């Protein structure tokens, strides 16, 4: 039986300003009907370029296919080479015989059309049915992907849905024409573990029901173990290893595959330095010494830096015609806890549980309706704006998406020196520049990076700039809001090692917000588990991870994909 898709010796390069970058170096693999093939590797390894090449979505120029074939057999008498098809022929295949789920549903869904309209449009385009029938089929698809109240969701816009719900709409759109091949490009990267588990189960169920072939692109080997039949490991545009999932994950041959498996925080106790890719690919280099571990006894005897008492944050949910609020949604519900000086407190829970709202409220970026936030003996909720502005240098935040939190018109150096200007730290521009250069060095960036703009950096590098900016004012308290969620496992390991080193050097207190319990357990001293605005459980990281007292915490732990 012929393969559904065969990629043979594919070479892709990009030409920009007379400079040529080779993205794929002769890669070959195949996908059969009813088979899930996972493509894994770091950012820049060529995973998404491979996926976009199948559907011919790479812009040409600058992209150029210099060699190779992509043979697709979607039920015809013989396979066709997708590289030789015209734009009109490709339109009949895209979304109809080959569908794609993109990584970020918010940017791939149109914000000005309802979710129902967008899926119905795809059905009408390929199946030539009436608008009424297309909407009816959309409702059926929304039921299949387990969206709540599908009759209502067809009339809702993307901004009215959660991340997991938006991703289900994208899956419904991809499945609308019963494709032979589904390409899923990092479909669960930024989702909670519980939502991720449901999405993975859903893709697997739909794949088995329709006997589809699936290319599943991810950097998470736990996800690979959960869904895939075969795995293809990519590094710098080459396939370094491929084979059945069990064979590759249980006895990896290539050092790069071994590195991806060993970098995961779940395998390492707190304080032990996480291995990174270079440790395996360049083993002769001297590894850094393990990070120091702060004893529990020291943490217990520490003084309290921040006290939170009965904190409540509400958002208007229903307003009348005159704009008066009729109903409120309680995001943080009478929460109380203490943070000790020098400790790292982990904050975990699903999307919508109130983690980010709590973090923003602690920094007075969000108003609270009730309660107290006592920082170094002062209630931050009762001080005026002038005093708050003066105290802002004592607490900082590192945001989840460093690209949207860095000004694209300002260089990395300007981003770091700006808070120094605002708070009038140091007397001259040259001294501020000197400090910024020093901070860039501390986050493992080079002095020349001072003059570069955000678009010239990778995701991991941008996150390092965000961390350097947060450290510029030498704050006593920093909140890390999902700071490593969207990073590759190896880059994540580098950033976690960096945070451990910086914490030892600067001795700041931190709240680390994440939906990944294995990361929180590695980096934190204590953990707070949140659910629906309340504290579900609080305790030492190791105790909560190994012996959860709450059913909800146990459910979060069970949802973590494991190799």
URBEL-V389318 format. One line per field, one symbol per residue. psi: psi as a letter, one per 30 degrees, with the letter a starting at -180 (. if undefined). burial: b if it has 9 or more other C-alpha atoms within 8 Angstrom, else e. Layout:
# URBEL-V389318
psi = ???
burial = ???
This chain:
# URBEL-V389318
psi = kllekkkjhkkklkkkhgkkkjekihkkllklkgkjjkjlllkgfgeeeeefeeghfkkjlfkkjfllkjkkihfaelkkjffflleeeeefekfefklkklejfeffkkffkleeeeeeeeeeeefhlleeeeeeeeeeeeeeghkkiefefffllefglleeeeeeeeeeeeffgilekkjjjhfgeglleeeeeeeeeeeeeeeeeghlkkjjklgjfeeeeeflelkjkkjhgljfklakeeeeeeikekeeeeeeeffkfffklkfkkklleffefiffkklllkkkkkkeeeeefllkekkkjhkkkkkkeklaeggkkellkjekjhkkllklkfljkkjlllkgfgeeeeeeefghfkkkelakjjjhfkjffflleeeeeeffffklkjlejfeffkjffkleeeeefefeeeghklfleeeeeeeeeeeeefghlleffegllefglleeeeeeeeeeeefeghlfkkkjjhfgegkleeeeeeeeeeeeeeeeefhlkkkjklfjeeeeeeflelkkkkkhfljekkakeeeeefikfkeeeeeeeffkkl.
burial = eebbbbbbbbbbbbbeeeeeebbbbbbbebbbbbbbbbbbbbeebbbebbbbbbbbeeeeeebbbebbbbbbbeeeeebebbeeeeeeebebbbbbbbbbbbbebbeebbbeebbbbbbbbbbbebeeeeeeebbebbbebbbebebeebeebbbbbbeebebbbbbbbbbbbbbbbebbbbbbbbbbbebbbbbbbebbbbebeebbeebbbbbbbbbbbbbbbbbbbbbbbbbbbbbbbbbbbebbbeebeebbbbbbbebbbbebebbbbbbbbebbeeeeeeeeeebeeeeeeebeebebbbbbbbbbbbebbebeeeeebbebebbbbbbbebbbbbbbbbbbbbbebbbebbbbbbbbebebebbbbbbeeebbeeeeeeebeeeebbbbbbbbebbeebbbebbbbbbbbebbeeeebeeeeebbbebbbebbbbbebeeebbebbbeebebbbbbbbbbbbbbbbbbbbbbbbbbebebbbbbbbbbbbbebbbbeeebbbbbbbbbbbebbbbbbbbbbbbbbbbbbbbbbbebbbeebeeeebbbbbebbbeb
